[in-house]
Amino acid sequence: MLRALQRRRWRRRLPAALAAEAQGDDLIGEVVRAGWMSIWETVRLPLGADADKNTSFFACGMLGNTLTAIRLPVGAGR
């Protein structure tokens, strides 16, 4: 039961894997999930973070990367 719940949770978070699986390609989903879980555990274990803190860490990092990629000026929107 727990494993099925975890799988559903990760599928929601990986739209590319979901799209590939909808087209019948189950392998890409497995590879993407395994890679993501490896990154997730690499961060979580040394920090001793729970799922919420780990999620927040990744969300802030992804937001920072996005803002940098679009070259948003420092202090924009203030």
HTML snippet that shows the backbone in 3Dmol.js (N, CA, C, O; Angstrom):
<script src="https://3Dmol.org/build/3Dmol-min.js"></script>
<div id="view" style="width:600px;height:400px;position:relative"></div>
<script>
const pdb = `
ATOM      1  N   MET A   1       0.825  -1.196   0.000  1.00  0.00           N
ATOM      2  CA  MET A   1       0.000   0.000   0.000  1.00  0.00           C
ATOM      3  C   MET A   1       0.868   1.259   0.000  1.00  0.00           C
ATOM      4  O   MET A   1       0.638   2.170  -0.795  1.00  0.00           O
ATOM      5  N   LEU A   2       1.858   1.313   0.883  1.00  0.00           N
ATOM      6  CA  LEU A   2       2.742   2.475   0.954  1.00  0.00           C
ATOM      7  C   LEU A   2       3.484   2.662  -0.361  1.00  0.00           C
ATOM      8  O   LEU A   2       3.617   3.782  -0.855  1.00  0.00           O
ATOM      9  N   ARG A   3       3.959   1.573  -0.916  1.00  0.00           N
ATOM     10  CA  ARG A   3       4.697   1.643  -2.183  1.00  0.00           C
ATOM     11  C   ARG A   3       3.804   2.191  -3.303  1.00  0.00           C
ATOM     12  O   ARG A   3       4.260   2.999  -4.112  1.00  0.00           O
ATOM     13  N   ALA A   4       2.562   1.770  -3.359  1.00  0.00           N
ATOM     14  CA  ALA A   4       1.620   2.260  -4.374  1.00  0.00           C
ATOM     15  C   ALA A   4       1.365   3.750  -4.182  1.00  0.00           C
ATOM     16  O   ALA A   4       1.293   4.498  -5.157  1.00  0.00           O
ATOM     17  N   LEU A   5       1.229   4.186  -2.932  1.00  0.00           N
ATOM     18  CA  LEU A   5       1.026   5.602  -2.634  1.00  0.00           C
ATOM     19  C   LEU A   5       2.234   6.421  -3.072  1.00  0.00           C
ATOM     20  O   LEU A   5       2.081   7.479  -3.682  1.00  0.00           O
ATOM     21  N   GLN A   6       3.431   5.936  -2.764  1.00  0.00           N
ATOM     22  CA  GLN A   6       4.645   6.639  -3.174  1.00  0.00           C
ATOM     23  C   GLN A   6       4.732   6.731  -4.700  1.00  0.00           C
ATOM     24  O   GLN A   6       5.111   7.769  -5.241  1.00  0.00           O
ATOM     25  N   ARG A   7       4.391   5.672  -5.370  1.00  0.00           N
ATOM     26  CA  ARG A   7       4.446   5.654  -6.834  1.00  0.00           C
ATOM     27  C   ARG A   7       3.469   6.678  -7.429  1.00  0.00           C
ATOM     28  O   ARG A   7       3.814   7.404  -8.361  1.00  0.00           O
ATOM     29  N   ARG A   8       2.259   6.729  -6.884  1.00  0.00           N
ATOM     30  CA  ARG A   8       1.281   7.713  -7.372  1.00  0.00           C
ATOM     31  C   ARG A   8       1.782   9.133  -7.125  1.00  0.00           C
ATOM     32  O   ARG A   8       1.630  10.007  -7.978  1.00  0.00           O
ATOM     33  N   ARG A   9       2.377   9.359  -5.962  1.00  0.00           N
ATOM     34  CA  ARG A   9       2.878  10.681  -5.625  1.00  0.00           C
ATOM     35  C   ARG A   9       3.962  11.123  -6.609  1.00  0.00           C
ATOM     36  O   ARG A   9       3.950  12.257  -7.087  1.00  0.00           O
ATOM     37  N   TRP A  10       4.903  10.217  -6.908  1.00  0.00           N
ATOM     38  CA  TRP A  10       5.994  10.567  -7.827  1.00  0.00           C
ATOM     39  C   TRP A  10       5.498  10.739  -9.245  1.00  0.00           C
ATOM     40  O   TRP A  10       6.028  11.575  -9.976  1.00  0.00           O
ATOM     41  N   ARG A  11       4.509   9.985  -9.656  1.00  0.00           N
ATOM     42  CA  ARG A  11       3.968  10.157 -11.007  1.00  0.00           C
ATOM     43  C   ARG A  11       3.362  11.535 -11.176  1.00  0.00           C
ATOM     44  O   ARG A  11       3.473  12.135 -12.244  1.00  0.00           O
ATOM     45  N   ARG A  12       2.724  12.041 -10.137  1.00  0.00           N
ATOM     46  CA  ARG A  12       2.141  13.384 -10.226  1.00  0.00           C
ATOM     47  C   ARG A  12       3.224  14.433 -10.374  1.00  0.00           C
ATOM     48  O   ARG A  12       3.000  15.471 -10.997  1.00  0.00           O
ATOM     49  N   ARG A  13       4.382  14.180  -9.816  1.00  0.00           N
ATOM     50  CA  ARG A  13       5.458  15.164  -9.833  1.00  0.00           C
ATOM     51  C   ARG A  13       6.338  15.078 -11.073  1.00  0.00           C
ATOM     52  O   ARG A  13       7.196  15.938 -11.276  1.00  0.00           O
ATOM     53  N   LEU A  14       6.150  14.085 -11.884  1.00  0.00           N
ATOM     54  CA  LEU A  14       7.001  13.909 -13.048  1.00  0.00           C
ATOM     55  C   LEU A  14       6.169  13.865 -14.320  1.00  0.00           C
ATOM     56  O   LEU A  14       5.937  12.791 -14.874  1.00  0.00           O
ATOM     57  N   PRO A  15       5.719  15.027 -14.788  1.00  0.00           N
ATOM     58  CA  PRO A  15       4.835  15.055 -15.960  1.00  0.00           C
ATOM     59  C   PRO A  15       5.452  14.420 -17.206  1.00  0.00           C
ATOM     60  O   PRO A  15       4.737  13.793 -17.988  1.00  0.00           O
ATOM     61  N   ALA A  16       6.753  14.567 -17.408  1.00  0.00           N
ATOM     62  CA  ALA A  16       7.374  13.968 -18.599  1.00  0.00           C
ATOM     63  C   ALA A  16       7.259  12.451 -18.550  1.00  0.00           C
ATOM     64  O   ALA A  16       6.981  11.812 -19.565  1.00  0.00           O
ATOM     65  N   ALA A  17       7.471  11.878 -17.377  1.00  0.00           N
ATOM     66  CA  ALA A  17       7.361  10.428 -17.230  1.00  0.00           C
ATOM     67  C   ALA A  17       5.920   9.984 -17.444  1.00  0.00           C
ATOM     68  O   ALA A  17       5.667   8.959 -18.077  1.00  0.00           O
ATOM     69  N   LEU A  18       4.983  10.755 -16.918  1.00  0.00           N
ATOM     70  CA  LEU A  18       3.574  10.427 -17.089  1.00  0.00           C
ATOM     71  C   LEU A  18       3.177  10.469 -18.557  1.00  0.00           C
ATOM     72  O   LEU A  18       2.461   9.591 -19.038  1.00  0.00           O
ATOM     73  N   ALA A  19       3.645  11.494 -19.269  1.00  0.00           N
ATOM     74  CA  ALA A  19       3.326  11.608 -20.693  1.00  0.00           C
ATOM     75  C   ALA A  19       3.904  10.427 -21.470  1.00  0.00           C
ATOM     76  O   ALA A  19       3.244   9.872 -22.349  1.00  0.00           O
ATOM     77  N   ALA A  20       5.138  10.047 -21.143  1.00  0.00           N
ATOM     78  CA  ALA A  20       5.763   8.911 -21.826  1.00  0.00           C
ATOM     79  C   ALA A  20       5.007   7.622 -21.531  1.00  0.00           C
ATOM     80  O   ALA A  20       4.795   6.807 -22.429  1.00  0.00           O
ATOM     81  N   GLU A  21       4.601   7.435 -20.282  1.00  0.00           N
ATOM     82  CA  GLU A  21       3.863   6.236 -19.914  1.00  0.00           C
ATOM     83  C   GLU A  21       2.509   6.192 -20.609  1.00  0.00           C
ATOM     84  O   GLU A  21       2.030   5.115 -20.966  1.00  0.00           O
ATOM     85  N   ALA A  22       1.892   7.347 -20.804  1.00  0.00           N
ATOM     86  CA  ALA A  22       0.611   7.392 -21.508  1.00  0.00           C
ATOM     87  C   ALA A  22       0.767   6.939 -22.956  1.00  0.00           C
ATOM     88  O   ALA A  22      -0.185   6.456 -23.569  1.00  0.00           O
ATOM     89  N   GLN A  23       1.968   7.099 -23.494  1.00  0.00           N
ATOM     90  CA  GLN A  23       2.263   6.680 -24.862  1.00  0.00           C
ATOM     91  C   GLN A  23       2.749   5.233 -24.910  1.00  0.00           C
ATOM     92  O   GLN A  23       3.080   4.714 -25.976  1.00  0.00           O
ATOM     93  N   GLY A  24       2.787   4.588 -23.738  1.00  0.00           N
ATOM     94  CA  GLY A  24       3.184   3.185 -23.692  1.00  0.00           C
ATOM     95  C   GLY A  24       4.644   2.941 -23.345  1.00  0.00           C
ATOM     96  O   GLY A  24       5.100   1.798 -23.369  1.00  0.00           O
ATOM     97  N   ASP A  25       5.385   3.998 -23.023  1.00  0.00           N
ATOM     98  CA  ASP A  25       6.804   3.859 -22.697  1.00  0.00           C
ATOM     99  C   ASP A  25       6.968   3.837 -21.172  1.00  0.00           C
ATOM    100  O   ASP A  25       7.115   4.886 -20.545  1.00  0.00           O
ATOM    101  N   ASP A  26       6.943   2.650 -20.588  1.00  0.00           N
ATOM    102  CA  ASP A  26       7.063   2.536 -19.129  1.00  0.00           C
ATOM    103  C   ASP A  26       8.498   2.684 -18.654  1.00  0.00           C
ATOM    104  O   ASP A  26       8.715   3.063 -17.503  1.00  0.00           O
ATOM    105  N   LEU A  27       9.470   2.406 -19.480  1.00  0.00           N
ATOM    106  CA  LEU A  27      10.863   2.438 -19.070  1.00  0.00           C
ATOM    107  C   LEU A  27      11.310   3.841 -18.680  1.00  0.00           C
ATOM    108  O   LEU A  27      11.991   4.006 -17.668  1.00  0.00           O
ATOM    109  N   ILE A  28      10.943   4.850 -19.458  1.00  0.00           N
ATOM    110  CA  ILE A  28      11.408   6.200 -19.145  1.00  0.00           C
ATOM    111  C   ILE A  28      10.917   6.647 -17.774  1.00  0.00           C
ATOM    112  O   ILE A  28      11.646   7.308 -17.034  1.00  0.00           O
ATOM    113  N   GLY A  29       9.683   6.288 -17.436  1.00  0.00           N
ATOM    114  CA  GLY A  29       9.165   6.647 -16.121  1.00  0.00           C
ATOM    115  C   GLY A  29       9.982   6.025 -15.002  1.00  0.00           C
ATOM    116  O   GLY A  29      10.286   6.680 -14.004  1.00  0.00           O
ATOM    117  N   GLU A  30      10.330   4.771 -15.171  1.00  0.00           N
ATOM    118  CA  GLU A  30      11.139   4.090 -14.159  1.00  0.00           C
ATOM    119  C   GLU A  30      12.507   4.735 -14.022  1.00  0.00           C
ATOM    120  O   GLU A  30      12.997   4.920 -12.908  1.00  0.00           O
ATOM    121  N   VAL A  31      13.127   5.077 -15.141  1.00  0.00           N
ATOM    122  CA  VAL A  31      14.461   5.684 -15.130  1.00  0.00           C
ATOM    123  C   VAL A  31      14.416   7.073 -14.498  1.00  0.00           C
ATOM    124  O   VAL A  31      15.271   7.418 -13.682  1.00  0.00           O
ATOM    125  N   VAL A  32      13.413   7.872 -14.880  1.00  0.00           N
ATOM    126  CA  VAL A  32      13.289   9.225 -14.333  1.00  0.00           C
ATOM    127  C   VAL A  32      13.027   9.169 -12.834  1.00  0.00           C
ATOM    128  O   VAL A  32      13.644   9.908 -12.066  1.00  0.00           O
ATOM    129  N   ARG A  33      12.115   8.296 -12.415  1.00  0.00           N
ATOM    130  CA  ARG A  33      11.820   8.182 -10.982  1.00  0.00           C
ATOM    131  C   ARG A  33      13.043   7.728 -10.193  1.00  0.00           C
ATOM    132  O   ARG A  33      13.314   8.259  -9.116  1.00  0.00           O
ATOM    133  N   ALA A  34      13.775   6.765 -10.707  1.00  0.00           N
ATOM    134  CA  ALA A  34      14.973   6.279 -10.011  1.00  0.00           C
ATOM    135  C   ALA A  34      16.005   7.396  -9.884  1.00  0.00           C
ATOM    136  O   ALA A  34      16.632   7.553  -8.836  1.00  0.00           O
ATOM    137  N   GLY A  35      16.178   8.163 -10.947  1.00  0.00           N
ATOM    138  CA  GLY A  35      17.128   9.278 -10.898  1.00  0.00           C
ATOM    139  C   GLY A  35      16.708  10.342  -9.912  1.00  0.00           C
ATOM    140  O   GLY A  35      17.521  10.849  -9.140  1.00  0.00           O
ATOM    141  N   TRP A  36      15.420  10.678  -9.943  1.00  0.00           N
ATOM    142  CA  TRP A  36      14.906  11.691  -9.021  1.00  0.00           C
ATOM    143  C   TRP A  36      15.030  11.217  -7.569  1.00  0.00           C
ATOM    144  O   TRP A  36      15.422  11.992  -6.697  1.00  0.00           O
ATOM    145  N   MET A  37      14.703   9.964  -7.310  1.00  0.00           N
ATOM    146  CA  MET A  37      14.812   9.439  -5.942  1.00  0.00           C
ATOM    147  C   MET A  37      16.250   9.451  -5.461  1.00  0.00           C
ATOM    148  O   MET A  37      16.508   9.686  -4.280  1.00  0.00           O
ATOM    149  N   SER A  38      17.181   9.200  -6.356  1.00  0.00           N
ATOM    150  CA  SER A  38      18.600   9.249  -5.995  1.00  0.00           C
ATOM    151  C   SER A  38      18.995  10.669  -5.573  1.00  0.00           C
ATOM    152  O   SER A  38      19.683  10.857  -4.569  1.00  0.00           O
ATOM    153  N   ILE A  39      18.555  11.657  -6.345  1.00  0.00           N
ATOM    154  CA  ILE A  39      18.843  13.062  -6.003  1.00  0.00           C
ATOM    155  C   ILE A  39      18.162  13.421  -4.686  1.00  0.00           C
ATOM    156  O   ILE A  39      18.763  14.058  -3.821  1.00  0.00           O
ATOM    157  N   TRP A  40      16.905  13.008  -4.541  1.00  0.00           N
ATOM    158  CA  TRP A  40      16.123  13.295  -3.337  1.00  0.00           C
ATOM    159  C   TRP A  40      16.835  12.763  -2.088  1.00  0.00           C
ATOM    160  O   TRP A  40      16.990  13.482  -1.101  1.00  0.00           O
ATOM    161  N   GLU A  41      17.263  11.505  -2.141  1.00  0.00           N
ATOM    162  CA  GLU A  41      17.922  10.891  -0.990  1.00  0.00           C
ATOM    163  C   GLU A  41      19.303  11.498  -0.732  1.00  0.00           C
ATOM    164  O   GLU A  41      19.732  11.607   0.417  1.00  0.00           O
ATOM    165  N   THR A  42      19.991  11.889  -1.798  1.00  0.00           N
ATOM    166  CA  THR A  42      21.308  12.510  -1.646  1.00  0.00           C
ATOM    167  C   THR A  42      21.204  13.793  -0.831  1.00  0.00           C
ATOM    168  O   THR A  42      22.105  14.109  -0.054  1.00  0.00           O
ATOM    169  N   VAL A  43      20.129  14.522  -1.000  1.00  0.00           N
ATOM    170  CA  VAL A  43      19.917  15.767  -0.247  1.00  0.00           C
ATOM    171  C   VAL A  43      19.323  15.479   1.123  1.00  0.00           C
ATOM    172  O   VAL A  43      19.769  16.043   2.123  1.00  0.00           O
ATOM    173  N   ARG A  44      18.333  14.615   1.179  1.00  0.00           N
ATOM    174  CA  ARG A  44      17.607  14.375   2.433  1.00  0.00           C
ATOM    175  C   ARG A  44      18.474  13.777   3.523  1.00  0.00           C
ATOM    176  O   ARG A  44      18.421  14.215   4.673  1.00  0.00           O
ATOM    177  N   LEU A  45      19.268  12.787   3.176  1.00  0.00           N
ATOM    178  CA  LEU A  45      20.030  12.062   4.201  1.00  0.00           C
ATOM    179  C   LEU A  45      21.008  12.945   4.970  1.00  0.00           C
ATOM    180  O   LEU A  45      20.970  12.936   6.200  1.00  0.00           O
ATOM    181  N   PRO A  46      21.884  13.708   4.310  1.00  0.00           N
ATOM    182  CA  PRO A  46      22.812  14.541   5.081  1.00  0.00           C
ATOM    183  C   PRO A  46      22.112  15.645   5.876  1.00  0.00           C
ATOM    184  O   PRO A  46      22.576  16.021   6.952  1.00  0.00           O
ATOM    185  N   LEU A  47      21.007  16.162   5.357  1.00  0.00           N
ATOM    186  CA  LEU A  47      20.288  17.225   6.056  1.00  0.00           C
ATOM    187  C   LEU A  47      19.401  16.686   7.170  1.00  0.00           C
ATOM    188  O   LEU A  47      19.030  17.416   8.090  1.00  0.00           O
ATOM    189  N   GLY A  48      19.065  15.409   7.080  1.00  0.00           N
ATOM    190  CA  GLY A  48      18.148  14.837   8.049  1.00  0.00           C
ATOM    191  C   GLY A  48      16.758  15.461   7.938  1.00  0.00           C
ATOM    192  O   GLY A  48      16.011  15.526   8.914  1.00  0.00           O
ATOM    193  N   ALA A  49      16.431  15.911   6.747  1.00  0.00           N
ATOM    194  CA  ALA A  49      15.182  16.643   6.536  1.00  0.00           C
ATOM    195  C   ALA A  49      14.000  15.697   6.348  1.00  0.00           C
ATOM    196  O   ALA A  49      14.145  14.577   5.859  1.00  0.00           O
ATOM    197  N   ASP A  50      12.833  16.179   6.748  1.00  0.00           N
ATOM    198  CA  ASP A  50      11.611  15.426   6.457  1.00  0.00           C
ATOM    199  C   ASP A  50      11.158  15.776   5.042  1.00  0.00           C
ATOM    200  O   ASP A  50      11.781  16.602   4.375  1.00  0.00           O
ATOM    201  N   ALA A  51      10.093  15.159   4.593  1.00  0.00           N
ATOM    202  CA  ALA A  51       9.633  15.349   3.214  1.00  0.00           C
ATOM    203  C   ALA A  51       9.266  16.805   2.930  1.00  0.00           C
ATOM    204  O   ALA A  51       9.550  17.305   1.842  1.00  0.00           O
ATOM    205  N   ASP A  52       8.643  17.490   3.881  1.00  0.00           N
ATOM    206  CA  ASP A  52       8.252  18.887   3.661  1.00  0.00           C
ATOM    207  C   ASP A  52       9.465  19.800   3.504  1.00  0.00           C
ATOM    208  O   ASP A  52       9.491  20.657   2.621  1.00  0.00           O
ATOM    209  N   LYS A  53      10.463  19.616   4.355  1.00  0.00           N
ATOM    210  CA  LYS A  53      11.671  20.446   4.257  1.00  0.00           C
ATOM    211  C   LYS A  53      12.441  20.136   2.973  1.00  0.00           C
ATOM    212  O   LYS A  53      12.982  21.038   2.332  1.00  0.00           O
ATOM    213  N   ASN A  54      12.485  18.881   2.611  1.00  0.00           N
ATOM    214  CA  ASN A  54      13.171  18.486   1.382  1.00  0.00           C
ATOM    215  C   ASN A  54      12.456  19.095   0.171  1.00  0.00           C
ATOM    216  O   ASN A  54      13.101  19.607  -0.744  1.00  0.00           O
ATOM    217  N   THR A  55      11.135  19.035   0.173  1.00  0.00           N
ATOM    218  CA  THR A  55      10.347  19.609  -0.914  1.00  0.00           C
ATOM    219  C   THR A  55      10.589  21.111  -1.019  1.00  0.00           C
ATOM    220  O   THR A  55      10.759  21.641  -2.117  1.00  0.00           O
ATOM    221  N   SER A  56      10.606  21.783   0.105  1.00  0.00           N
ATOM    222  CA  SER A  56      10.847  23.223   0.129  1.00  0.00           C
ATOM    223  C   SER A  56      12.236  23.556  -0.412  1.00  0.00           C
ATOM    224  O   SER A  56      12.401  24.515  -1.167  1.00  0.00           O
ATOM    225  N   PHE A  57      13.229  22.764  -0.025  1.00  0.00           N
ATOM    226  CA  PHE A  57      14.594  22.964  -0.506  1.00  0.00           C
ATOM    227  C   PHE A  57      14.646  22.876  -2.026  1.00  0.00           C
ATOM    228  O   PHE A  57      15.231  23.738  -2.681  1.00  0.00           O
ATOM    229  N   PHE A  58      14.038  21.838  -2.585  1.00  0.00           N
ATOM    230  CA  PHE A  58      14.046  21.668  -4.039  1.00  0.00           C
ATOM    231  C   PHE A  58      13.225  22.763  -4.725  1.00  0.00           C
ATOM    232  O   PHE A  58      13.621  23.267  -5.776  1.00  0.00           O
ATOM    233  N   ALA A  59      12.096  23.129  -4.141  1.00  0.00           N
ATOM    234  CA  ALA A  59      11.254  24.168  -4.745  1.00  0.00           C
ATOM    235  C   ALA A  59      11.997  25.496  -4.824  1.00  0.00           C
ATOM    236  O   ALA A  59      11.948  26.175  -5.849  1.00  0.00           O
ATOM    237  N   CYS A  60      12.682  25.867  -3.751  1.00  0.00           N
ATOM    238  CA  CYS A  60      13.439  27.128  -3.763  1.00  0.00           C
ATOM    239  C   CYS A  60      14.576  27.072  -4.775  1.00  0.00           C
ATOM    240  O   CYS A  60      14.841  28.052  -5.471  1.00  0.00           O
ATOM    241  N   GLY A  61      15.237  25.942  -4.855  1.00  0.00           N
ATOM    242  CA  GLY A  61      16.319  25.794  -5.832  1.00  0.00           C
ATOM    243  C   GLY A  61      15.810  25.880  -7.257  1.00  0.00           C
ATOM    244  O   GLY A  61      16.433  26.521  -8.104  1.00  0.00           O
ATOM    245  N   MET A  62      14.677  25.235  -7.528  1.00  0.00           N
ATOM    246  CA  MET A  62      14.107  25.283  -8.882  1.00  0.00           C
ATOM    247  C   MET A  62      13.639  26.688  -9.223  1.00  0.00           C
ATOM    248  O   MET A  62      13.818  27.142 -10.353  1.00  0.00           O
ATOM    249  N   LEU A  63      13.041  27.382  -8.257  1.00  0.00           N
ATOM    250  CA  LEU A  63      12.612  28.758  -8.487  1.00  0.00           C
ATOM    251  C   LEU A  63      13.819  29.643  -8.773  1.00  0.00           C
ATOM    252  O   LEU A  63      13.795  30.458  -9.695  1.00  0.00           O
ATOM    253  N   GLY A  64      14.868  29.480  -7.985  1.00  0.00           N
ATOM    254  CA  GLY A  64      16.092  30.256  -8.216  1.00  0.00           C
ATOM    255  C   GLY A  64      16.668  30.020  -9.606  1.00  0.00           C
ATOM    256  O   GLY A  64      17.085  30.964 -10.277  1.00  0.00           O
ATOM    257  N   ASN A  65      16.690  28.768 -10.035  1.00  0.00           N
ATOM    258  CA  ASN A  65      17.188  28.451 -11.379  1.00  0.00           C
ATOM    259  C   ASN A  65      16.319  29.077 -12.459  1.00  0.00           C
ATOM    260  O   ASN A  65      16.829  29.590 -13.455  1.00  0.00           O
ATOM    261  N   THR A  66      15.008  29.033 -12.259  1.00  0.00           N
ATOM    262  CA  THR A  66      14.090  29.609 -13.241  1.00  0.00           C
ATOM    263  C   THR A  66      14.274  31.120 -13.334  1.00  0.00           C
ATOM    264  O   THR A  66      14.351  31.670 -14.432  1.00  0.00           O
ATOM    265  N   LEU A  67      14.345  31.788 -12.191  1.00  0.00           N
ATOM    266  CA  LEU A  67      14.518  33.245 -12.187  1.00  0.00           C
ATOM    267  C   LEU A  67      15.850  33.647 -12.813  1.00  0.00           C
ATOM    268  O   LEU A  67      15.936  34.658 -13.510  1.00  0.00           O
ATOM    269  N   THR A  68      16.870  32.862 -12.563  1.00  0.00           N
ATOM    270  CA  THR A  68      18.169  33.115 -13.177  1.00  0.00           C
ATOM    271  C   THR A  68      18.100  32.903 -14.687  1.00  0.00           C
ATOM    272  O   THR A  68      18.656  33.691 -15.452  1.00  0.00           O
ATOM    273  N   ALA A  69      17.427  31.850 -15.112  1.00  0.00           N
ATOM    274  CA  ALA A  69      17.330  31.537 -16.539  1.00  0.00           C
ATOM    275  C   ALA A  69      16.595  32.620 -17.319  1.00  0.00           C
ATOM    276  O   ALA A  69      16.938  32.901 -18.467  1.00  0.00           O
ATOM    277  N   ILE A  70      15.582  33.233 -16.699  1.00  0.00           N
ATOM    278  CA  ILE A  70      14.855  34.294 -17.399  1.00  0.00           C
ATOM    279  C   ILE A  70      15.487  35.666 -17.150  1.00  0.00           C
ATOM    280  O   ILE A  70      14.971  36.690 -17.597  1.00  0.00           O
ATOM    281  N   ARG A  71      16.592  35.667 -16.440  1.00  0.00           N
ATOM    282  CA  ARG A  71      17.366  36.897 -16.154  1.00  0.00           C
ATOM    283  C   ARG A  71      16.522  37.964 -15.473  1.00  0.00           C
ATOM    284  O   ARG A  71      16.581  39.141 -15.830  1.00  0.00           O
ATOM    285  N   LEU A  72      15.742  37.542 -14.494  1.00  0.00           N
ATOM    286  CA  LEU A  72      14.940  38.470 -13.730  1.00  0.00           C
ATOM    287  C   LEU A  72      15.873  39.336 -12.896  1.00  0.00           C
ATOM    288  O   LEU A  72      16.696  38.805 -12.151  1.00  0.00           O
ATOM    289  N   PRO A  73      15.765  40.659 -13.003  1.00  0.00           N
ATOM    290  CA  PRO A  73      16.666  41.534 -12.242  1.00  0.00           C
ATOM    291  C   PRO A  73      16.474  41.363 -10.731  1.00  0.00           C
ATOM    292  O   PRO A  73      15.367  41.100 -10.263  1.00  0.00           O
ATOM    293  N   VAL A  74      17.549  41.513  -9.991  1.00  0.00           N
ATOM    294  CA  VAL A  74      17.496  41.433  -8.534  1.00  0.00           C
ATOM    295  C   VAL A  74      16.566  42.538  -8.040  1.00  0.00           C
ATOM    296  O   VAL A  74      16.680  43.680  -8.485  1.00  0.00           O
ATOM    297  N   GLY A  75      15.671  42.224  -7.150  1.00  0.00           N
ATOM    298  CA  GLY A  75      14.751  43.192  -6.592  1.00  0.00           C
ATOM    299  C   GLY A  75      13.521  43.461  -7.436  1.00  0.00           C
ATOM    300  O   GLY A  75      12.722  44.335  -7.099  1.00  0.00           O
ATOM    301  N   ALA A  76      13.354  42.727  -8.528  1.00  0.00           N
ATOM    302  CA  ALA A  76      12.182  42.935  -9.380  1.00  0.00           C
ATOM    303  C   ALA A  76      10.921  42.575  -8.606  1.00  0.00           C
ATOM    304  O   ALA A  76      10.887  41.585  -7.875  1.00  0.00           O
ATOM    305  N   GLY A  77       9.911  43.372  -8.772  1.00  0.00           N
ATOM    306  CA  GLY A  77       8.629  43.121  -8.107  1.00  0.00           C
ATOM    307  C   GLY A  77       8.553  43.647  -6.694  1.00  0.00           C
ATOM    308  O   GLY A  77       7.556  43.424  -6.006  1.00  0.00           O
ATOM    309  N   ARG A  78       9.575  44.337  -6.248  1.00  0.00           N
ATOM    310  CA  ARG A  78       9.533  44.883  -4.874  1.00  0.00           C
ATOM    311  C   ARG A  78       9.050  46.292  -4.881  1.00  0.00           C
ATOM    312  O   ARG A  78       8.948  46.915  -3.825  1.00  0.00           O
TER     313      ARG A  78
END
`;
const viewer = $3Dmol.createViewer("view");
viewer.addModel(pdb, "pdb");
viewer.setStyle({}, {cartoon: {color: "spectrum"}});
viewer.zoomTo();
viewer.render();
</script>
